[in-house]
C-alpha cells in the first residue's frame, strides 16, 4: 500500500467570485482532519499557509496537543495531532515528502478527468510514489494547483435531488479517507 499524505491549502484558493484569496486557518479543521487522517493511516497532514502568524497559530495548536497540557488531559489526541506539519507553500510540503509525489486534487466540482474512488483505491494498492491528496479551503483550489495534479479525484456527491453539495472540508476529507482506505 502506498504512502498517502494530505495537504490542506489556504493559498492559493478561490472565493465565491473565483478570485484568488488566502483563507484563515481554522482550529477545528486542524483537529478534525488530523484525527481522520490518522485514523485512516495517512502519514502527514500539511497545513499550507503563506502568512507566518497563521503558521505560528497552527504550530501552537499542535504543540498544545502533542507536548503541552492537552496531551496530558486528552492523550488520545496526541498521536493524531503529531502528524500535523505546517508549511508556507505546497512546494514545501512536496519537498518534505522527498520531492517526488503524485499530486491528487479534490473538488466539489466535477472535472472531465476525474479519477473515481475505486480506481484511486486500486492505484494506491500498486507500487509508486507517495500520493499527496490536496484539499482547498474557501471555494476550492486555484487552477494553478489543479493544473499540476496527476489526478483529480471525483467529488463527494450528495444524494439530494436538488443537487446541493457543499460539505465542510472536514467532512469531505473524512468521507474521502474512508473511500480510499476504508474497509467497506
C-alpha positions, -999 to +999 in steps of 0.1 A: +000+000+000+014+034-010+021+062+014-006+088+015-001+124+028-027+152+029-024+189+023-049+215+035-042+245+013-052+281+024-035+298-006-039+300-035-076+292-031-108+307-046-136+329-032-172+329-045-163+351-074-133+327-083-108+353-073-076+340-057-075+346-020-059+334+012-082+319+039-076+317+076-065+286+094-094+271+114-086+252+146-114+228+140-101+219+106-067+210+121-082+189+148-108+170+127-087+164+096-057+153+116-079+128+136-095+114+104-061+113+086-045+094+115-074+070+118-071+061+081-033+058+081-023+090+064+014+098+071+012+135+073-013+164+073+003+196+059-014+229+068-003+251+039-004+289+047+018+317+034+013+340+064+038+335+093+013+344+120-012+318+108+015+291+107+025+301+143-011+296+154-012+262+138+021+252+155+008+264+189-023+242+184-001+213+175+023+219+204-006+221+229-019+187+219+014+169+213+036+181+242+015+206+261-013+203+287-037+190+261-015+159+256-019+151+294-056+159+295-066+140+264-037+118+255-056+101+226-054+134+207-015+135+207-008+108+181-033+123+156-020+159+161+016+147+158+011+141+120+003+178+115+031+197+097+029+234+090+045+249+058+043+281+038+037+265+003+025+233-013+061+230-028+074+229+008+051+200+016+062+182-016+098+188-006+092+175+029+079+143+014+111+138-006+103+158-037+087+131-057+050+127-051+019+120-071-004+151-066-041+143-064-065+172-061-100+173-047-130+194-055-168+195-051-170+203-088-169+176-115-138+176-137-136+159-171-106+139-160-118+128-126-104+096-110-131+075-094-126+065-058-125+028-069-098+035-094-079+056-069-080+027-044-066+004-070-038+028-077-030+030-041-026-008-039+002-006-066+038+004-061+045+040-067+055+073-052+038+089-022+004+103-030-003+138-017-041+144-016-047+182-017-078+198-003-086+235-007-103+258+017-126+287+007-144+278-025-117+254-037-082+252-051-069+277-076-063+264-112-025+269-106-026+239-082-052+218-101-031+222-133-002+205-115-022+175-104-015+140-117-051+131-109-083+149-099-104+128-075-141+126-083-162+148-060-181+135-030-217+136-044-248+144-024-277+121-029-300+152-027-324+156-057-318+194-057-280+188-063-270+207-031-234+197-024-215+220+000-198+199+026-172+213+050-136+204+041-135+184+073-165+162+063-153+158+028-118+147+040-133+121+063-155+107+036-127+106+011-103+089+035-128+062+041-133+057+004-096+055-002-086+034+028-118+022+044-127-015+048-161-013+031 
